[in-house]
Amino acid sequence: MPTQTVTVGSSVGLHARPASIIADAAADLDSEVFLAVPGEEPVDAGSSLLIMTLGAGPGDTIEVSGDDEADVAAIAALVAKDLDAED
């Protein structure tokens, strides 16, 4: 299963707005993608509520995994981006 480890780029971590943006993008993919704090159980990246339960703050490490390498890369790029800076 393809996996990428990325650093949370949003200044508030994976809170409401970043989690919603990531979940919306994951829901549009053709494969399932999961997010996890290293050593913890992965959660469905298509659920903003589950993403927020990770409790990941800015600069924390997140593992992004799934069956499709391109989909994993797309979600990993969003996790690493400062989504709070978007309008």
C-alpha positions as CSV (number, residue, x, y, z in Angstrom):
1,M,0.0,0.0,0.0
2,P,1.5,3.3,-1.1
3,T,2.3,5.6,1.9
4,Q,3.7,9.1,2.2
5,T,4.8,10.8,5.4
6,V,4.1,14.5,5.4
7,T,4.2,17.4,7.9
8,V,0.9,19.3,8.6
9,G,1.2,22.6,6.9
10,S,-1.9,24.4,8.1
11,S,-1.3,26.9,10.9
12,V,-4.2,25.5,13.0
13,G,-3.3,21.9,12.2
14,L,-6.0,19.5,10.8
15,H,-8.8,21.5,12.3
16,A,-12.3,22.3,10.8
17,R,-11.4,24.1,7.5
18,P,-8.3,22.1,6.5
19,A,-10.1,18.8,7.4
20,S,-13.1,19.8,5.3
21,I,-11.0,20.7,2.3
22,I,-9.1,17.4,2.6
23,A,-12.2,15.3,3.1
24,D,-13.9,16.9,0.1
25,A,-10.9,16.1,-2.1
26,A,-10.7,12.6,-0.8
27,A,-14.4,12.0,-1.4
28,D,-13.9,12.9,-5.1
29,L,-11.2,10.2,-5.6
30,D,-11.7,6.8,-7.1
31,S,-9.9,5.1,-4.2
32,E,-9.9,5.2,-0.4
33,V,-7.2,7.2,1.3
34,F,-6.3,7.1,5.0
35,L,-4.6,9.4,7.4
36,A,-2.8,8.4,10.6
37,V,-0.6,9.8,13.3
38,P,2.4,7.4,13.2
39,G,1.7,4.5,15.5
40,E,-2.0,5.2,15.6
41,E,-5.0,3.7,13.7
42,P,-5.6,5.3,10.3
43,V,-8.9,7.1,9.6
44,D,-10.8,7.7,6.4
45,A,-9.6,10.8,4.7
46,G,-13.1,11.3,3.3
47,S,-14.4,12.2,6.7
48,S,-13.6,15.7,8.1
49,L,-14.8,14.6,11.6
50,L,-12.4,11.6,11.6
51,I,-9.6,13.8,10.4
52,M,-10.1,16.2,13.3
53,T,-10.0,13.3,15.8
54,L,-6.4,12.8,14.8
55,G,-5.6,15.9,16.9
56,A,-2.8,16.8,14.5
57,G,-1.3,20.2,15.0
58,P,0.9,22.4,12.7
59,G,4.2,20.7,12.1
60,D,3.0,17.2,13.2
61,T,3.8,14.2,11.1
62,I,0.9,12.4,9.3
63,E,1.1,9.2,7.3
64,V,-1.1,9.2,4.2
65,S,-1.9,5.8,2.7
66,G,-4.2,4.1,0.2
67,D,-4.3,1.8,-2.8
68,D,-3.7,4.4,-5.5
69,E,-0.3,6.2,-5.4
70,A,-1.6,9.3,-7.3
71,D,-4.5,9.6,-4.9
72,V,-2.2,9.3,-1.9
73,A,0.1,12.0,-3.4
74,A,-2.8,14.3,-4.0
75,I,-4.0,14.1,-0.4
76,A,-0.5,14.2,1.0
77,A,0.0,17.5,-0.9
78,L,-3.1,19.0,0.7
79,V,-2.0,17.9,4.2
80,A,1.3,19.6,3.7
81,K,-0.2,22.8,2.3
82,D,-1.3,25.8,4.5
83,L,-5.0,25.4,3.8
84,D,-5.8,28.3,6.2
85,A,-4.2,30.7,3.8
86,E,-6.8,29.9,1.0
87,D,-9.7,32.1,0.4
